[in-house]
Amino acid sequence: MDNVKKVAPIDKKFEAFGFETFVVDGHDIDALIDAFDKASKITDKPTCIVAKTIKGKGVSFMENQAGWHGKSPSDEQLKQALEELQA
């Protein structure tokens, strides 16, 4: 989390370099589609989409737990995760 503070707010940094920047909820598919649609129409400068997300969102034992990055759940944990995501 300390690294995030060092670069935040990332959108403002991209804007300072001339980017058209969109900040969206990375878990909201409609918001992502809208941002990509808007970005595709900008032809006079580079674009940046900042998708704010939560690691492991929706899975109780994974949410905001960096230790799960690149790690596979056990069969039991997978079953629980899928049940929670389908709920």
LINLIN-V701248 format. One record per backbone hydrogen bond with DSSP energy under -0.5 kcal/mol. NH is the residue of the N-H (numbers start at 1). CO is the residue of the C=O. Records with the same first field share a line. If there is no record, write none. Layout:
NH->CO  CO
This chain:
5->1
6->2
7->3  4
8->4
12->9
13->9
14->10
15->11
16->12
17->13  14
18->15
19->14
20->46
21->19
22->48
24->22  50
26->24  52
28->25
29->27
32->28
33->29
34->30
35->31
36->32
37->33
38->34
39->35
40->36
41->37  38
42->39
43->41
48->20
50->22  48
51->49
52->24  50
57->54
59->56
60->58
62->59
63->59
64->55
65->62
66->64
68->65
69->66
71->68
78->74
79->75
80->76
81->77
82->78
83->79
84->80
85->81
86->82
87->83
